[in-house]
């Protein structure tokens, strides 16, 4: 039976938890951001077989989080998107478009 599991984590444990997913042979499915009253909620989703594991945490509006591109290189697209559209500060993205992945009328339209 397929499971959809939400795993609450702290922002400080992001890299450690992502590395556990990688070592468990999970694939990166998606990263998304949602605006909250005080900042953002981020969900990093990983799949293995038919199960979906979601690492979820919240950060303040001015917080910085580390990139996971050294573990999952394809995360650079998700991370650039979250930075460009929401203004989430992500450190050390391997391929950093520095706010130019999308051409939008308004800088960080979902901030």
Phi, psi and omega in degrees: 000136180286138180241146173239103189250127176259126181243104178291132178226172173263153178302328181293337181262009185305306184297319179298315181290322178294320178297323175299319178297315180298314180293339176272007179066032174276149175260149175284125181261313181190161170230132178223158179234143176229136178288135173242176181298324184253001183165240186219150168249128180245140177233125176251116185253136181230145180237146172212127187056239180253009182263146179238125180247126183244112173277124187228136178205164177243151177223158175285166185299326183259007182289154174245144176233156179280152174286151174256012185293341175285345178256313177237094185304327182288353178295346183301327179291313178299316183293320176295320179298314180296321177295312184292319186270328183249340183084014178293130181274114181242122184272139169066041174292132185298319175240099187256114179280356176048049175087010183240018177295318177245145170262110181237152178295326182240133177294135182044068186297340181258011181284000000 
